[in-house]
Amino acid sequence: MLETATIQAIADTVDWAQSSASTIVKFTDAHPEMSIDDGYAVQDELLRRWEAKGRRLAGLKAGLTSKAKMEQMGVDVPSFGMLMHDTCYPEGSQIPMAGLIHPRVEAEIAFVTKAELSGPDVSVAEILAATDFIQPALEIIDSRFEKFKFDLVSVIADNGSSSRFVLGGRPMRPEALDLATVGIVMEKNGASVAMTSSAAVLGHPARAVQMLIAWLHGRGRSLPAGSVVLSGAATEAAPVEAGDVITTRFQDMGSITVQFA
C-alpha cells in the first residue's frame, strides 16, 4: 500500500481535476507500484472529504461489467465507484457541458434497494427480493485523464470516471420482467448509436450487484437500504458535445432523453 500522505496527495489531484474540469496523467506514471487497493483508498479519502463538505452518497456503480472488457483489462471482477447525490439529474434535463471535459454516455439498469444486503455470496434471488424497484439509467462518464489514457488502478482512483447520472423511464418491480432480456437502443440526435440487451452485463445485471456486495463484504461493509446501484454499461459509451440530444429506449421500461447544453 502507498503511504497515507501519498494517498492524500492523489486525492488532492483527483478532487482538483474533477472540480475544475482539468486533465491529468495517469497516477501509475509517478507511482508504478500503485495497486487496486490504493485506488480504492483514494476513493475512501475522497468520500471522507466530500461528506465533510455536506455532499451525500446516493449509492454505488459498477464498471467493466462485460466479460470482454474484464478480459481486456486483465481482471475477473468489475470495478466499483461512488455515486454522489448532487450528480444525479432527472429525465428530460439539460446537462451543462461546463464542468465536463470529454463526456460519454452509457445506458444502464439501476437498482434501488429497500433492504440492506451483505455477505460474500448473496444470491441473485436475494438481491431481487431486496430491490424496491429497477429503473432505466444513463451514466455520463468523464475521465479526467488526458486523451482517455489511463489504466485500471488510475481510473479506480478517479472514481471510475463518474461524473453525472440520470434516472428516468418507468420504475418497475424486478419480478415484472425478465431482467436478462431487456432490449436497449440508444440514439444520438435521432440516429441509432447502440443496440443491445441487458444480458450484455454479465448475462444478467443483478450479477454485477452480486459482485458489488461481495466486494463490500471483503472491505467490512454492506449495501444499505435505499441505495442506488448502477449495474454497469450495457451499451458502448457514446461521446457527446454541446447540443447533442441522447434518447435511450428500454424495452417495457420507457425511455430517457437528455440534452447537453
C-alpha positions in Angstrom: 0.0 0.0 0.0 1.1 3.6 -0.7 1.8 5.8 2.3 -1.1 7.8 3.7 0.4 11.1 2.6 0.7 9.8 -1.0 -3.0 8.6 -1.0 -4.0 12.1 0.3 -1.9 13.8 -2.4 -3.5 11.7 -5.1 -7.0 12.5 -3.7 -6.0 16.2 -3.8 -5.3 15.8 -7.5 -8.5 13.9 -8.3 -10.6 16.4 -6.3 -9.0 19.3 -8.1 -9.3 17.7 -11.6 -13.0 16.9 -11.1 -13.9 20.3 -9.6 -12.0 22.3 -12.2 -12.6 20.1 -15.2 -8.9 19.7 -15.7 -7.0 16.9 -17.3 -4.3 14.9 -15.5 -1.9 12.0 -16.4 -2.4 8.5 -15.0 -1.1 8.0 -11.5 1.0 5.0 -12.2 3.4 7.2 -14.2 4.6 8.7 -10.9 3.6 5.7 -8.7 4.2 2.4 -10.7 3.8 0.4 -7.5 0.3 1.7 -7.0 -2.3 -1.1 -6.5 -6.0 -1.6 -7.0 -6.3 -1.3 -3.2 -4.5 2.0 -3.3 -7.1 3.2 -5.9 -9.9 2.3 -3.6 -8.1 4.0 -0.7 -8.1 7.2 -2.7 -11.9 6.8 -3.2 -12.3 6.4 0.6 -10.4 9.6 1.2 -12.5 11.4 -1.4 -15.7 10.3 0.2 -14.4 11.4 3.6 -13.7 14.9 2.2 -16.9 15.2 0.2 -19.2 14.1 3.1 -17.3 16.6 5.4 -18.4 19.3 2.9 -22.0 18.2 3.1 -22.2 16.1 0.0 -24.2 12.8 0.3 -23.6 9.4 -1.1 -26.5 8.2 -3.2 -25.2 4.7 -4.0 -22.5 2.9 -5.9 -21.7 2.0 -9.5 -20.1 -1.0 -11.2 -17.8 -0.7 -14.2 -16.1 -3.3 -16.5 -19.2 -5.4 -16.3 -18.9 -7.2 -19.7 -16.7 -10.3 -19.9 -14.9 -8.9 -22.9 -14.0 -5.7 -21.0 -12.8 -7.6 -17.9 -10.6 -9.8 -20.1 -9.2 -6.7 -21.9 -8.3 -5.1 -18.5 -7.0 -8.4 -17.0 -9.5 -8.6 -14.1 -12.1 -11.1 -13.1 -14.4 -8.8 -11.2 -15.9 -5.4 -12.1 -14.5 -2.1 -10.7 -16.7 0.0 -8.4 -17.2 3.6 -7.7 -19.4 6.1 -5.8 -22.5 8.0 -6.9 -22.9 11.3 -5.2 -26.4 12.7 -4.7 -25.6 16.1 -6.3 -24.5 14.4 -9.6 -28.0 12.9 -10.2 -30.2 14.6 -12.9 -33.8 13.9 -13.7 -35.0 12.6 -17.0 -35.5 15.5 -19.5 -32.7 17.5 -18.1 -30.3 19.8 -19.9 -26.8 18.6 -18.8 -24.4 21.6 -18.7 -21.2 21.0 -20.6 -19.5 23.4 -18.2 -17.6 21.2 -15.7 -17.1 18.4 -18.2 -14.0 17.5 -20.3 -14.9 14.8 -22.8 -18.1 13.2 -21.6 -19.5 10.0 -22.9 -22.9 8.4 -22.2 -23.7 4.8 -21.3 -27.1 3.1 -20.8 -27.6 1.0 -17.7 -30.1 -0.7 -15.4 -30.3 0.9 -12.0 -31.3 -1.0 -8.8 -32.8 0.8 -5.8 -32.7 -1.3 -2.7 -35.3 -1.5 0.1 -33.3 -3.7 2.4 -29.7 -4.0 3.4 -27.6 -6.6 1.6 -24.4 -8.1 2.9 -22.3 -11.2 2.8 -19.8 -12.9 0.5 -22.3 -15.0 -1.5 -25.7 -13.2 -1.7 -27.8 -14.8 -4.4 -29.4 -13.1 -7.4 -32.8 -14.1 -5.9 -31.9 -12.4 -2.6 -30.9 -9.3 -4.5 -34.1 -9.1 -6.4 -36.1 -9.6 -3.2 -34.3 -6.7 -1.5 -34.8 -4.4 -4.5 -37.5 -1.9 -4.3 -37.5 -1.2 -8.0 -35.4 -1.2 -11.1 -35.2 1.8 -13.4 -33.6 2.9 -16.6 -30.5 5.0 -16.2 -27.8 6.9 -18.1 -24.4 7.4 -16.8 -22.3 10.2 -18.1 -18.7 9.3 -17.6 -15.9 11.8 -18.0 -12.4 10.5 -17.4 -10.1 13.2 -16.2 -7.1 11.6 -17.9 -5.6 13.2 -20.9 -6.9 11.7 -24.2 -8.6 8.9 -22.2 -5.2 7.3 -21.5 -5.4 5.5 -18.2 -5.0 2.1 -16.5 -7.3 0.3 -14.2 -5.6 1.5 -11.0 -5.7 5.1 -12.1 -9.4 5.0 -13.2 -10.4 3.5 -9.9 -8.7 6.4 -8.1 -10.7 8.7 -10.4 -13.9 7.1 -9.0 -14.4 5.1 -12.2 -14.8 8.2 -14.4 -18.0 9.0 -12.5 -19.4 12.4 -13.5 -23.3 12.6 -13.8 -26.1 10.1 -13.9 -29.7 10.3 -14.9 -32.7 8.2 -13.7 -35.9 8.0 -15.7 -38.2 5.8 -17.6 -40.7 3.6 -15.8 -39.6 2.2 -12.4 -40.7 -1.4 -12.1 -40.6 -4.2 -9.7 -37.8 -6.6 -10.7 -40.2 -9.6 -11.0 -42.3 -7.8 -13.5 -39.9 -8.5 -16.4 -37.0 -10.7 -17.4 -34.0 -8.6 -16.5 -31.7 -10.8 -18.7 -33.5 -9.9 -21.9 -34.3 -6.1 -21.8 -33.7 -4.6 -25.2 -31.9 -1.3 -25.2 -31.5 1.2 -28.1 -29.5 4.5 -27.7 -30.0 7.3 -30.2 -27.9 10.5 -30.6 -29.7 13.3 -32.4 -32.2 10.8 -33.8 -29.6 8.3 -35.2 -29.1 4.9 -33.5 -25.6 4.6 -32.0 -26.0 1.5 -29.9 -28.4 -1.5 -29.7 -28.0 -4.3 -27.2 -29.8 -6.1 -24.3 -29.3 -6.2 -20.6 -27.6 -9.6 -21.0 -24.5 -7.7 -22.1 -24.0 -7.1 -18.3 -22.6 -10.4 -17.2 -25.6 -12.2 -18.6 -27.9 -10.6 -16.0 -27.4 -7.1 -14.4 -28.1 -8.4 -10.9 -24.8 -10.3 -11.2 -22.9 -7.0 -11.1 -24.8 -6.1 -7.9 -23.9 -9.6 -6.6 -20.2 -8.9 -7.2 -20.5 -5.4 -5.6 -22.0 -6.8 -2.4 -19.2 -9.4 -2.2 -16.6 -6.7 -2.7 -18.2 -4.6 0.0 -18.2 -7.6 2.3 -14.5 -8.0 1.7 -14.0 -4.5 3.0 -16.2 -4.9 6.0 -19.1 -3.1 4.5 -22.7 -3.8 3.3 -25.0 -2.2 0.8 -27.5 -0.1 2.7 -31.2 0.0 2.1 -32.2 3.0 -0.1 -29.0 2.7 -2.3 -29.0 3.4 -6.0 -26.8 0.9 -7.8 -25.8 1.4 -11.4 -25.1 -2.1 -12.7 -22.7 -1.2 -15.5 -22.8 -0.2 -19.1 -25.0 -2.3 -21.4 -24.0 -0.2 -24.4 -20.8 1.3 -25.7 -20.0 4.8 -24.4 -21.2 7.4 -26.9 -19.2 10.7 -27.0 -21.3 13.8 -26.7 -20.9 17.5 -27.4 -22.9 20.6 -26.6 -26.3 20.5 -28.4 -26.4 16.7 -28.6 -29.7 15.0 -27.6 -29.5 11.5 -26.3 -32.6 9.3 -26.2 -32.3 5.7 -24.9 -35.2 3.3 -25.1 -35.5 0.4 -22.7 -37.9 -2.4 -23.6 -41.0 -2.3 -21.5 -39.3 0.3 -19.2 -39.8 3.5 -21.1 -37.1 5.9 -22.3 -34.8 8.7 -21.1 -34.0 11.8 -23.1 -31.4 14.4 -22.1 -29.7 17.3 -23.9 -26.2 18.6 -23.5 -26.3 22.3 -23.1 
